[in-house]
Amino acid sequence: MADKYMNYMGIRINKVLPPSVKLDLDNIKLLLDEEFEIDIFTKTRKQEYVDARRIFIAIVYSKYDLVTNWGGGVRPGFALKMLTVSILADYMGFHHSTVLHLSKDFNIHMSYSVEFRRIHDKVKSRTCDNIFVTLKGLILEKEQMLANLTSINSEIEILENKKNEIYKNKDREEVIKESYN
């Protein structure tokens, strides 16, 4: 059990992938697997596999603040990272240097390949964070529609009251004559 923990300023750090993060990584991998129609973690150097892994790493980097070691980037008083390069590499089944290399090459491919950028944007837009933002927007839109519906219902009620007052003021015969015309 000693290999799962490392000491950082007197704090025991669990070097195991949290279940919520694993679920998130699984979802990102599944989206990329569907987009590329391959298993992106297959150990091969074919371009489409490497590109898919680059996109995976980029999305994970943008979502989680990765550090290369347990001490780097974590100042006293700040939260410890939930995911590191080494844990991510273990999840992927690769060496941590592969993860670092893929992340370094990402910007080059984004600037030169339109297809690469399109797939990255498409998959990133389908991740959980963007779904949450979309749901939040839909909830706000629903609240606005309900407010509009309430104002419309109040206007209808006002018009109904006006109509009832008009009919009260007219004689009954006039109402009958108007209804036949």
C-alpha positions in Angstrom: 0.0 0.0 0.0 3.0 2.3 0.4 3.4 2.6 -3.4 -0.1 4.1 -3.7 0.7 7.0 -1.4 3.3 9.7 -1.5 4.1 12.3 1.1 3.7 16.0 0.1 4.2 18.5 3.0 2.9 16.0 5.5 -0.2 15.2 3.5 -0.9 11.6 2.3 -1.9 11.7 -1.3 -3.8 8.9 -2.9 -2.3 8.0 -6.3 -5.4 6.2 -7.5 -7.8 7.5 -10.2 -11.0 8.7 -8.5 -14.1 7.0 -9.7 -15.7 10.3 -10.9 -12.7 11.2 -12.9 -12.5 7.6 -14.4 -16.1 7.9 -15.5 -15.4 11.3 -17.1 -12.3 9.9 -18.9 -14.3 6.8 -20.0 -16.9 9.2 -21.5 -14.3 11.2 -23.4 -12.7 8.0 -24.7 -16.0 6.7 -25.8 -16.8 9.9 -27.7 -13.4 9.7 -29.5 -13.8 6.0 -30.2 -17.1 6.7 -31.9 -15.8 9.6 -33.8 -12.7 7.8 -35.1 -14.4 4.3 -35.2 -11.3 2.8 -33.5 -10.1 2.0 -30.0 -7.9 5.1 -29.4 -5.7 3.3 -26.8 -4.6 0.6 -29.2 -0.8 0.6 -29.1 0.1 1.6 -32.6 1.7 4.6 -34.3 -0.8 5.0 -37.1 -1.7 8.6 -37.6 -5.4 8.3 -36.8 -4.7 6.6 -33.5 -2.1 9.2 -32.5 -4.4 12.1 -33.5 -7.2 10.6 -31.5 -4.9 10.3 -28.4 -3.8 13.9 -28.9 -7.3 15.1 -28.9 -8.0 13.0 -25.8 -5.1 14.5 -24.0 -6.0 18.0 -25.0 -9.6 17.7 -23.7 -8.3 16.2 -20.4 -5.7 18.9 -20.1 -8.3 21.6 -20.6 -10.6 20.0 -18.0 -8.1 19.0 -15.3 -5.1 20.9 -14.1 -2.5 18.3 -14.7 0.9 18.3 -13.0 3.9 16.1 -13.8 4.7 15.4 -10.2 3.0 15.6 -6.9 4.9 18.6 -5.7 4.8 20.7 -8.9 2.2 23.4 -9.1 0.6 22.7 -5.7 1.2 25.6 -3.3 0.2 25.4 0.4 -3.4 26.2 0.9 -4.5 25.1 -2.6 -6.4 22.0 -3.5 -4.4 19.0 -4.6 -4.9 17.7 -8.1 -7.3 14.9 -8.8 -5.4 13.7 -11.9 -1.7 13.7 -12.8 0.2 12.9 -15.9 1.4 9.6 -14.4 -2.1 8.5 -13.4 -3.5 9.5 -16.8 -0.7 7.5 -18.5 -1.6 4.5 -16.4 -5.2 4.8 -17.3 -4.3 5.0 -21.0 -1.8 2.1 -20.8 1.1 4.3 -21.9 4.2 5.8 -20.4 3.9 9.3 -18.9 6.4 10.6 -21.5 3.9 9.7 -24.2 1.2 11.8 -22.5 3.7 14.7 -22.3 4.7 14.3 -26.0 1.1 14.2 -27.2 0.2 17.3 -25.3 3.2 19.2 -26.7 2.3 18.3 -30.3 -1.3 19.2 -30.0 -1.0 22.9 -30.7 1.0 22.3 -33.9 -1.7 20.0 -35.3 -4.5 22.4 -34.3 -2.9 25.2 -36.3 -2.2 23.1 -39.4 -5.1 20.6 -39.7 -8.6 21.8 -40.2 -10.0 18.2 -39.9 -8.1 17.7 -36.6 -9.5 21.0 -35.2 -13.1 20.1 -36.4 -13.0 16.7 -34.6 -11.5 18.3 -31.5 -14.2 21.0 -31.3 -17.0 18.5 -32.0 -15.9 16.0 -29.3 -15.1 18.8 -26.8 -18.6 20.3 -27.3 -20.1 16.9 -26.4 -18.2 16.4 -23.1 -20.0 16.7 -19.8 -19.0 20.3 -19.0 -20.6 21.6 -22.2 -23.7 19.5 -21.6 -24.0 21.1 -18.2 -23.7 24.6 -19.7 -26.3 23.7 -22.3 -28.7 22.3 -19.6 -28.2 25.5 -17.6 -29.1 27.6 -20.7 -32.2 25.5 -21.3 -33.3 26.0 -17.7 -32.9 29.7 -18.0 -34.8 29.6 -21.3 -37.6 27.6 -19.6 -37.8 30.1 -16.8 -38.1 33.0 -19.3 -40.8 31.1 -21.2 -42.7 30.5 -17.9 -42.5 34.2 -17.1 -43.8 35.0 -20.6 -46.6 32.5 -20.1 -47.6 34.1 -16.8 -47.8 37.5 -18.3 -49.9 36.2 -21.2 -52.2 34.5 -18.8 -52.6 37.7 -16.8 -53.4 39.6 -20.0 -56.0 37.0 -21.0 -57.6 37.4 -17.5 -57.8 41.2 -17.9 -59.4 40.8 -21.4 -61.9 38.3 -20.0 -62.8 40.7 -17.2 -63.3 43.5 -19.7 -65.5 41.3 -21.8 -67.6 40.4 -18.8 -68.1 44.0 -17.9 -69.2 44.9 -21.4 -71.8 42.1 -21.4 -73.0 43.2 -18.0 -73.6 46.8 -19.2 -75.6 45.8 -22.3 -79.1 44.7 -22.1 -79.8 41.0 -22.5 -81.7 41.6 -25.7 -78.8 43.4 -27.3 -76.5 40.5 -26.5 -79.0 38.1 -28.1 -79.4 40.3 -31.2 -75.6 40.6 -31.7 -75.2 36.8 -31.3 -77.6 36.2 -34.2 -76.0 38.7 -36.5 
